[in-house]
């Protein structure tokens, strides 16, 4: 499934440059992950980079967007 950023986000921006497919962007109040672009870092890294660098654990699996294929 794609990842999402929860309201716990502190808008630090640490996640954005770590995304290998540029699925993360700055929203109005918090950063956001485009679920149609997110690949969970599959094929790039062994773990989700956004979750690995997030200081407040705001990057979590998005149950509404299961991974395709």
Rosetta blueprint (number, residue, H / E / L):
1 X L
2 X L
3 X E
4 X E
5 X E
6 X L
7 X L
8 X L
9 X L
10 X L
11 X L
12 X L
13 X L
14 X L
15 X L
16 X H
17 X H
18 X H
19 X L
20 X L
21 X L
22 X L
23 X L
24 X E
25 X E
26 X E
27 X L
28 X L
29 X L
30 X L
31 X E
32 X E
33 X E
34 X L
35 X L
36 X L
37 X L
38 X L
39 X L
40 X L
41 X L
42 X L
43 X L
44 X L
45 X L
46 X L
47 X L
48 X L
49 X H
50 X H
51 X H
52 X H
53 X H
54 X L
55 X L
56 X L
57 X L
58 X L
59 X E
60 X E
61 X E
62 X L
63 X L
64 X L
65 X L
66 X L
67 X L
68 X L
69 X L
